[in-house]
Amino acid sequence: MIETLIAQLQQRGIKLWADGAYLQYDGPKGSLTPELKEQLRTHKAAILLYLQHQQQQPFDIHPVPRTDTLALSFNQMRFWTFQMARPNDSFYNVHQRFQIIGALNPTALEHSFNALIERHEVLRTTFPLVNGQPVQAIADHSTITLDIRDVQTIPPDAQPAEMERIIRTEVERPFDLATGPLMRILLLHQATDTWLLVVCFHHIVLDDWSLTLLYRELAVCYTAITSGQPVAIPPLSIQYADYAAWQHQQLTPDAIASRRAYWETVLADEPAPLSLSSEPMQSAVSKSFQARLSRFEHTPHVTQHLKTISQQAGVTLYMTMVATLALLLSRENSDQNILIGSPVLGRHHPQLEGVLGCISSIHVLRIGLSDNPLLLDLLQRVKQIVQDAMTYQDIPYEPLARLAGVQKKRERPLFRVLISYLTHSPRNQLQLPGLQVTVQELDEVNMQPDLLLVIWEEPGATGSYLRGWWQFKQAIFGPEAMTQFAADFQTLLAAIATEPERTCQALLAQLNRGDQEDTRKGATHRYE
């Protein structure tokens, strides 16, 4: 989360550095917006810790000869192993949809995507076997052709269903990792100036932050091409294959062993099946990855109270969200050691700032609540846990899984709950000149954890407010249990915003029907 914020600042030409206990910055005039200044104040402690960690990073990343055998990164190997075990599975097919209103130039859009494929090797990489082992094979040149479908003649009442059928056919078609290509672009022409852009790719080539970079550079390319100007993007010093080689050089057996004691303690116990309410679960374990979404938002008033409490406690709003989630999960679960996964950008090395590829990893946070701490004490506990995890963050998911003994017991997860705190709204990822572009939100997705919370601050006319969604596996949790759990989370946040000095159990005791009628006034919830 902090890495994402710093990466956004770097994209604006803003430089940060630590001067003792002070955070200093410099950048072009007007580049630091009031919203970014507020985020710097809110996350000052975490940013200083991050900068300290970054100063300890050894050595530059150097390009490796392309004549050498190019090994997969740890993330790529994890995705490759999963796909080989399930060759007909589309679980790691990731897709996004954008509604585009205006005079779109499809040819310029295609040329823009191809400019990015030329710029980023990972977009023209496949994963064949060499001597029985997967390697990265980078094509010297590769292009993509937009799959343009004209659906204007379909009757209006039948058009949505037919469009959904077309999209599902494409996004659920498995990718062949050995031959590629590993990205598809579908463009549906709905009306004269109405289009639906569908970007589909295999997760082995891109992570979430890569998408932010991809769409930002796509806008630069499209703007230049449609105006007859050359595309001007600073060249990259390294590519993803260079990062993968560097990762293997850094994560030697000795380097992993030096962090072993910490992670073995965190991952000592298998996370118990989740219970979200007093109602029985539909199933404790499910091999299905299908999940539904439940959306929510808090008022600016409640959000500001939570930010104030976080600042006074010296923690970030993200840490407050983690503490609240752990507290709520402890209510119906006998195991008071709560394990929560949290994505980490993994781009603390400055050379990785503009590199596309799957670099992100996941922290596992182990939060103990058996002693019924004060909420303010819990916040400090979570702060220390997050800081410790950042210190040991260099080990990616796959070595962590080996430490936890997952290979001996393949069904055992490292965690069942994941929280993702975004530093920007996901609704404004793609902006093209002269066009109105809107992300089309999905109601059903695939995911591995049983429960996922995605949350961010959304700018508003009367102040920023917390917004987000829950994703939950349908085979495990019924909609009623999930709706109640989501409402209880909002109630608990509202209680924390007004009475942070109470004990954790006292705050949980407020989660009854009478109190919820009052505290829910600061939040709205929508199940889909």
N, C-alpha and C positions, 0 to 999 in steps of 0.2 A: 504493500500500500504506500509506504514512504518512498520506495523506489519509483513507483508510478508518478508520484507528485514531483520528485526531483527530475525525472525524465521529461515531464511536461515543462518544467522550468527551463531545462536545457534546450528544449525545442524552441523556446522563446528567446534564447540567447542570454538567459539569466544565470549567473554564476553564484554559487553558494560556497562559503567556507566558514570554518569554526575559528573563533578568536577567544580561546579560553572557554568561558561559559556563555559567550555571546555568539549569536548567529549573524554573520555578515552576508550581504548580497550586493550584486552589481549587475546592471543590464541596460538595454536600450530604453530610452525614455518612453514611458507608457506601457512597457511590456509587463510590469507587475500590476495586475488589476487589483481592485479592493478585495475581490474574492480570494485571489492567491495570497495577498497579504494576511488575510484572516486565517488561511490554512497554514501559513508559516508560523503564525502566533500559536495556533492550536497544536501543531505537531512539532514545536521547537525541540522538545527533549528528544523525541525519536529521531529527528533529523540530525541533531548533534551526534547521537550515538551512531547513526548510519555513516556520517562523514568520518568519524573516528575509525570505524571498521574499514571504510574505503581506503583510508591512508595506509592500512596494513596490507593491501593487496599487492602481491609480488609480481614483478615482471610484466612486460608487454606481451600481448598476443601477437604472434608472428604468422604470416601466411605459410602454409605447408605446400610442398610440391604436389601438383595435381597428378603427377605420374605415380605417386605413392598410393598404396591402398588406404582409402579413407574410411576410418572406423565410424560407426554410429555413435552418437552421444548416448548418455544413459537414458534420456527421455525417449529418443528415437528407438533404442533397443526395447524399451518397455512397450511402446506402441506396436513395433514390428512383431514382438513375441505374441501379443494379444491377437493381432490380425492373422498371423500364421495358424494359431490355434482355432480361429473362427474365420476362415477365408471368405465365407459368404455373409459375414456380419457387417453391418454399416454403423456400428456403435460409435466409432471414432470419425464418422463423417460429420463434419460441422458445417452448418449453413446459416446464412443470414439473409433477410429479405429487406429490400428498400423500395418504398413507394416513391416514384419520381414524377413530379408534375412540371411540365414545361417542354420546351423545344430541345429535347435530348438529341445529341449527335451520336448514334450508335457506332459509327466508324471511328470517331475520335475516342470513344470509350474503349473500343477494342484495341486501338493503337496504344492507349494509356496502359491497359493491362499488360500488353506485350513489352512496353518500355520497362515495366517493373520486373517482368520475367527476365529480361536481359540484364537488369541491374542486380537482381538477387539470385544467386546460384541455387538457393534452396527451393525456389519455385520451378526449377528445371532439374531437380534431383530425383532419382529413383533408387530402389534398394534391391538389386539383384544379389544372388548368392555367388560367392567366389570361394572355391575350395570349402564349400559347405557353410560359409559364414556370410551374413549380410554385410554389404559395404555400401557406401554412398557413391553412386555413379552420377556425375554431373555432365549433362549435355552441353556441348559447346554453344548450341543455338536451339531455341525452342520457341514456338508461338502457340497462342490459343485463339480459337475462333469462337466468337459469341454465338451461342445457340439462341437465335431470335425466333420467337413464335408469335404469330399474329392471331390474337384471340378476339379481335374487334367484331367479327361477324357472329360470334356466339351470343345468343339471346341473353340479356342482362340477368334474368333470373337463373340461368344455367351457367353463366360465366364463372362465378366464384368456385363452384364445385369442379368444373373442368380445369381451372387454373391449379387448384389444389391437387388434382390427380396428376397433372403434368409435373408439378414441383415434386410431389412425393416419389414419382417414378425416377426422377433424376437424383434426388438427394439420398434415396435409400439404395441406390445402385452401388455395390461395393467397389472400392478402388483396387486396382492391381498394383501393389507396391513395387513389384519388380519391373514393370513396364511403363507405368504412368499413363498420361499425366495425372497429377494428384490434385488438380484444381479444375472445377467446371464453372462456367459462367452462363447462366440462363437469363434471357431478357424477354419478358412477356409484354407485348404491345396491346394494351387494353382499350385505349381510345386515342384520339389524335395526339393529345399531349399528356397521356397518362401511361406510365410504364411500371413494371415490377421487375426489379433487378434481384436475382438470386445468386449469391456467391457461395459455392460449396467447395470444401477442401478436406483433405485428410489431416487429422490433428498432428500427424508425424512431421508436418512441414511448418505449421504455424501455431503459436499460442495467442492468448487474448491480447497481450500488448503488441504482438506482431500485427494484429488486425488494425489496431490504432495507427501504427506506422504505415501499414499498407494503404489505408483509406486516406491518410494525410498526403502521402506521396501520389496516390491516384488523383487527388484533387489538383496537385501541382502539375502533373502531366496533362490532365484534361484541360486545365486552364491554358497551358502553353500551346497545346496542339490546336485548340479551337480558336486561338488568337494568332496563329501562325508564327509563334515564337519557339525558339529551341527550349527543350526541357533543361532547366538549370537546378540540379540537385547535387550537393557536394558528394564527391566519390567516397566510397567506403574503404577503410584501411584493411579490413578483413571481411571474410564471409563466414557463414555458419560452419562450414567444414573446418575452418581454422579454429573456431571456438571448440568444436568437438574434440579436435586433437589436443588443444590446450587443456580442456577439462580432464582428459585422461592423464596428461602430464601432471596436473595438480592433484588429482584424487588418486594418489598411489595407495597401496595397502597400508603403508605407514601413516599417511595423512588421515585415512579413514579410521585407523586404530586409535589415533590421538583423540578422536571425538567419540569413540565407542562408548565409554562409560556414561557420558551424558545421555546419549540416545537410548542405550539399553535401559536406563532408569525410566525415561519417558515412556518407552514402549514395552514396559515389563509385563503388563497385563493385557489380555485381549479385551477390547471394548465390548461390553455387554449389549445385547439387543436393546434398542431404544423403546421406551414407553413415553408417549407424549401426554397421556391423560390417564385417568382412572379406568377409562374404557379399554377393553382388551384389544390388542393388535389383531389385524387380519392375518398376519403372518410375521414370525420373528425374523425370518430370513427369506430372501427372494432372489432368484437368479435373473429376474426381469429387471431391465434398466429403465423402463418407461416411467415417466414422472409427470406430474401436473404442477401448475403454478398457482400461487395465491399471492395477490399483490396487496400492498399497504402503503400508507404514508402518514407521517406525523405533522402536526401543525408547526409553523415557525415558532410559536410560543414554547411548546414542549421541547423542540429541538434546541432553542437557545438556552433553556434551563440545563439541558444535558451537556451542552458545550461549556457552559459556565462551571458546572460541577466538575467536568473533566479537567478544565484548566486549573481550577483551584486545587484539585488533587494531583496535578502534575502528570496527568495521563492524557492519551489521545482519545478522541471519540471512538476510534476503532477498538481500543482497549476496553472502553465502557461497554461497547456492544458485545465483545467476547465475554466479559464478566456477566452481563445480563443473560446471555444465552446459556452459559454454564450453570448459572443459578437456576434458571427455569428447568433445564434438563435434570438437575439434581432432585427436583421435587418428586418425580414419579419413578426414579431409578435408585435401587438399593446401593449401587456402587457410587460412592461420593467422589471418586476420582474420575472426573469427566475428561475424555479425550476429544479434542476438536481440531480438525484440520484447517489450515489457513494458507491460501496461495501466497507465494513470495516470487517477486519478479525475477530474481536471479541475475539482474543486470547491474550489479554494483561495480563491475569493471567498466571504466568509461568507454572503452572501445566497443562495447556491446550496445551502446546507445541506439544506433540506427540499424542494427542487424536483425533481419527477419529470421525466424526459426523458433523452435520450441525450446526455450531456455528456462521458463518458469518452473518452479518446483512447489513443494508444499511443506510448511511447518506442521508439526504435530505438537499441540499445546496440551499439557497435562495439568489440570486445575483441580486442586483438592478443596472440598467444602465441608468435610466431616466435623470441623471445629466450630461451625456456625459463626464465621467472622462478621464483624461490622462490614457493611457495604464498602465503606471507604478503605478498610483494610484489604478487602477482596480486590479492589482496584489496584492497590499497591502490589498485591501478590501477582495479579495478571500482568502488570507492568514488568515485573522482574522476570516472569516466565517468557514474555514476548522478547525481552532484551536478551535472555539466555539463548532463545531459539535463533535470534538474529546472529549471535556470536557463532553458532554452530551450523549456520544455514547452508554452508557450502556443500554438504552431502545431499545429493538429489534423492528422489523418491526410491529409485531401485536399490541403491545400497542400504537405505533405511529399511526397506522390506527384507533384505537379507539379514540385517541385524536382528529384526524382529522374528526371524524364523518363518517368514511367510512361505519360503520355498518348500519347507517341510509340511506346511499346512496351508494349501493354496487358497482355501476359502476364508482364511482369517484376514480381516481388513485391519489396516493401521488405525482407522477411525471410521465412525459411522456418520459424523456430522461435519459439515464444511461451512465456514463463513468466509465470504468474500466482500471486503470493504473497498469500494471503488472511490477514486479521487475525482471522478468526473461523471457526468450523466452519460449512460450508454445510448441515449436517444439521439445524440448529435455526433455520431462517429463519422459520417460521410457528408461532406458539404461540397457541392459542385456549383460553379458560377452560373447564375441565371436560372437555377433550378431549385425547386422545393423538394428536398429529400427527407423522408421520414422513415425511421426504422419501423418495420412491421413486427410487433411483438408476437412471440409464439406462446401458445397455451400448453403444448405438450413437447417434452424434450426427453433425451436419454441422459442418464447420469449414473455414476458408480456409488457415491455415498447414499445412505438412506434419506438424508435430509440436508438441504443446502439453503443458506440464507445469503442473499445478495442485497447490499444496502449502500446507499450513497446520499450525498447532499445535493438537492436540486435547487437551483436559483428560483426565487419567487418574487412577486411584486411587493410583498410585505416582509421579505426575509427568506433566507434559505430554509429548507425543511428536509427532513429525512424521508427517503422514499426507497422502496425495494420490493423484493418478492421472496417467497419461499418456494422451493421445489421439493417435492416429496414423492417417494415411490408409492405408486397406487396399490401395488400388491401388498404393502406392509401397513400403510396408514389409510384409514377411510377418510372421506372428505369432512365428516363431522368432527373427527378428532383433530384433523389438521386445522380446520377453521377455528376450533376452540384454542388450540395451542398458539396459533398466530395472534388471536385476540388477547390471550394471556401475556404474550410477549409485549404487546403494546401497553397493556395495563401495567405490567411490571416496570417498563421504561417510564411511564408517567408517574408511578409511585417513587421511583428513584429520583426523578426530576424534582420532586417536592420534599422527599424525606430521605436524603442520602445517608444520614447519620444512624439509621436503624440497622439492626442485625439482618442477616440474610433471611433467616427463618421468619422474622417479623414482617419483612417485605413479602415473602411468599404467602404469609397468612392472609394478606389482603386480597388474594386472588379468589374471591367468592363473588357470587352474582351481584350482591349489593354494591360492592366497591367498584365493580367493572362498569356499572351504569354511569358512575361519575367520571372515572379516569379515561374511559374510551372516548370522551368528548374531544380529546386531543388527538384522535387518530381515526383513520378510515381504513376499511379492509374490504377486499374484493376477491372472492374465490372464483376461479375459472375452470 
